[in-house]
C-alpha cells in the first residue's frame, strides 16, 4: 500500500518517453481494426509495431476514452501500477518457496532496484511484459507442486498471464518453454515406468492454459492471428533487427547489431544493486550445494525453475549475440526472478545462522538492511531519474557518465524546460524588440513531451528552417546529444554532480532578429 501511494503521488514527475506516442497510436489502430470489422488494416503497415502485441496500448486507449485524464498521465499511472503488481508477484513467489521473510526480501530488492522502479512509469511495453512474466513464474511454481493434476485456477491464471506476455512481445513464448521445464523438473525421476505417463498427464492438464494464452494473444496482437506461425516469425525478426540505433558500452559507441556478447550481462551486473546480486548468488548456490541444511526437494525444484527463468534469456543473448541497445531495457523481465533468488538466498542464510547464533543473525539483518536503506536513499536523491542508478562496480552514476547509457528517454526534459522558462522570465531580452518575444527551441527529444511541459507562450518547438538556427537548445547528455549544438550553458539538470541534461542559450551565435508572437509559426 505504501509503495502504491508513493507511485500515485509521484507519477506526474516522469516525462513522456520517446516510444509512447507511436505506441498509443498503435493501440488506436488496433481498436479501429476491430471496430471496422477487420477492414481498417493500417495497423499492419504502421512502422514495425505490428510485430508487437498491443495489449497495454489497447487498454490505455480504452481507458482514456472513459476517464477524463491526460492519456499520457493515464499511461504512466497504469504502467506504474502494473510494475507494482510485478513486485507483488515476485514477493509471492519467494514467499511460496521460502516463507514470509523471503517474500519481504524479494519485494524490497525489486522495489529498490532503480532499473525497475525508474522504468515503471514510462516503459509501457517492457514493464507490463516483465510483470506478466513474473506472474507466470508464480503460477508455474504453484502448478509444478500439484502435477500431474494442477489446480484449475492456477492453470487459468498462468494461461491469462502467458497470453498477456505474448500480447506484448513475442518473447512471451518463453513462458510456454518454462511450462515444459516445470513439467520436466517435477518428473518422478526415480519411477522409470511412470515418467512418460506423468509427463503426458501433465501436458494434457496444461493444454487449456496454452489455448487460453493463444486467445488472449491474438486479441491483443492481430498480426499473430493471421498465421499460427507469426509469433515465431516475429521472434526471429527481432533476433535480426539492424536499426541504425547507437548505444554506448564502456565508453565505446556501437551499432545495435554490433554490441559485444557481454553487453546485456554486463549491464545487469552494473545496474542491479550489489546487495541484490549477492542475495541472488546465495539463492543460486543453494541449488547446487545444501549450504543451509535445506532438505526440501520441492523447494529446490521451485528454486531451479526461478533460476532458469533468470538465466536462460541472458545466456541466450550471450551465446547467440542478438541485437541490443539502451542497456538492459529489453531484459527487465529477468529482474523479478533475480529478486526472488535474493529473497530466498538471504532468508535461507538467516535460517542457517539463527541455529548457531541469534545475535550474529541480527547483525546480518542489520547489515543487509543498511545496504537496502542506502539503495533507497540513492533512489530518493536521483528522483525522478531512478533509472540512472548504477552500482559501485562502475562507481555509481559519476562512473557511468558518458561511458554507459544515461537518460535515453529524456526524462529530464520537464526539468530542463522549467529551468529554461525560469531563465526567460528572469532575464531581460538580448535585443530591444517589442514584447512579448518568442524563441525557437531545438530539443534533442520528442515534441509531444516538450509541448506537454512548456507553459510560456514565448517558447516554441523549433520552427526555423534549420535546427542550428534555434535560439535555445535543450538536450540530455545521453550519447553526447548535448554536444550537437554549441551555446552558453544557462542551466544544468544534474544528480550527484553529474549533468544529465543541459540548457543552452544560442542567441549570441545565431545573431538574427528575434520574432514576435504575431509572426511566429504555431506550435
TAHU-V744299 format. One record per residue. RES is the residue in one small letter. NEAR is the number of other ideal C-beta (glycine too) atoms within 8 Angstrom. Layout:
res: (RES/RES)
near: (NEAR/NEAR)
//
This chain:
res: (x/x/x/x/x/x/x/x/x/x/x/x/x/x/x/x/x/x/x/x/x/x/x/x/x/x/x/x/x/x/x/x/x/x/x/x/x/x/x/x/x/x/x/x/x/x/x/x/x/x/x/x/x/x/x/x/x/x/x/x/x/x/x/x/x/x/x/x/x/x/x/x/x/x/x/x/x/x/x/x/x/x/x/x/x/x/x/x/x/x/x/x/x/x/x/x/x/x/x/x/x/x/x/x/x/x/x/x/x/x/x/x/x/x/x/x/x/x/x/x/x/x/x/x/x/x/x/x/x/x/x/x/x/x/x/x/x/x/x/x/x/x/x/x/x/x/x/x/x/x/x/x/x/x/x/x/x/x/x/x/x/x/x/x/x/x/x/x/x/x/x/x/x/x/x/x/x/x/x/x/x/x/x/x/x/x/x/x/x/x/x/x/x/x/x/x/x/x/x/x/x/x/x/x/x/x/x/x/x/x/x/x/x/x/x/x/x/x/x/x/x/x/x/x/x/x/x/x/x/x/x/x/x/x/x/x/x/x/x/x/x/x/x/x/x/x/x/x/x/x/x/x/x/x/x/x/x/x/x/x/x/x/x/x/x/x/x/x/x/x/x/x/x/x/x/x/x/x/x/x/x/x/x/x/x/x/x/x/x/x/x/x/x/x/x/x/x/x/x/x/x/x/x/x/x/x/x/x/x/x/x/x/x/x/x/x/x/x/x/x/x/x/x/x/x/x/x/x/x/x/x/x/x/x/x/x/x/x/x/x/x/x/x/x/x/x/x/x/x/x/x/x/x/x/x/x/x/x/x/x/x/x/x/x/x/x/x/x/x/x/x/x/x/x/x/x/x/x/x/x/x/x/x/x/x/x/x/x/x/x/x/x/x/x/x/x/x/x/x/x/x/x/x/x/x/x/x/x/x/x/x/x/x/x/x/x/x/x/x/x/x/x/x/x/x/x/x/x/x/x/x/x/x/x/x/x/x/x/x/x/x/x/x/x/x/x/x/x/x/x/x/x/x/x/x/x/x/x/x/x/x/x/x/x/x/x/x/x/x/x/x/x/x/x/x/x/x/x/x/x/x/x/x/x/x/x/x/x/x/x/x/x/x/x/x/x/x/x/x/x/x/x/x/x/x/x/x/x/x/x/x/x/x/x/x/x/x/x/x/x/x/x/x)
near: (4/5/9/9/8/8/14/9/6/10/12/6/7/10/12/10/12/8/8/13/9/10/14/14/9/14/15/9/12/14/11/11/13/8/7/8/5/7/5/10/8/9/16/8/6/11/4/4/11/10/9/12/13/15/13/15/13/12/10/15/13/9/10/10/6/5/7/2/8/6/10/11/10/13/13/13/12/13/16/13/10/13/16/12/10/16/15/9/14/17/14/10/16/18/12/10/13/11/7/6/11/17/14/10/15/18/15/9/17/15/10/12/16/16/14/16/12/15/14/13/12/14/13/16/12/12/16/14/15/14/14/14/16/15/14/14/17/12/13/13/14/12/16/15/9/9/13/8/6/14/8/6/6/12/15/11/10/17/15/11/14/19/16/15/16/20/14/15/10/13/11/18/11/12/15/10/9/14/15/8/10/13/14/8/10/10/9/7/5/4/8/5/6/8/11/7/8/13/12/8/10/13/9/7/12/14/8/10/13/12/9/13/16/10/9/16/15/10/7/15/15/11/11/13/7/6/6/3/6/11/12/9/9/13/11/8/9/11/9/7/9/7/7/4/7/10/15/12/12/6/6/6/6/12/9/14/7/5/13/6/7/7/13/12/10/10/14/12/9/12/13/13/14/10/12/13/13/10/16/14/9/15/17/11/10/16/9/5/5/7/8/9/7/9/5/6/6/7/10/11/11/13/14/10/16/16/13/10/14/13/8/10/13/13/8/9/15/11/7/7/7/8/11/10/10/7/11/10/10/7/12/15/12/12/13/18/14/14/18/17/17/19/22/18/17/14/14/16/11/12/10/11/11/9/6/6/7/6/6/9/11/8/8/11/9/8/8/11/8/8/11/13/8/8/14/9/8/11/14/7/8/15/9/10/12/11/11/14/17/13/12/6/8/11/8/12/12/9/9/13/10/7/9/12/9/12/14/12/10/15/13/13/16/11/9/14/13/9/12/15/12/9/12/11/7/5/6/2/9/5/6/3/9/4/5/7/12/13/13/12/15/13/13/11/11/11/7/10/14/14/9/8/11/8/4/8/6/10/13/12/9/10/8/8/3/5/8/7/9/15/10/16/15/16/14/15/14/10/8/8/10/12/4/8/11/5/10/7/8/9/11/8/13/8/11/9/5/9/10/13/17/14/16/15/11/15/11/8/7/10/5/5/5/13/8/11/10/4/5/10/4/3/5)
//
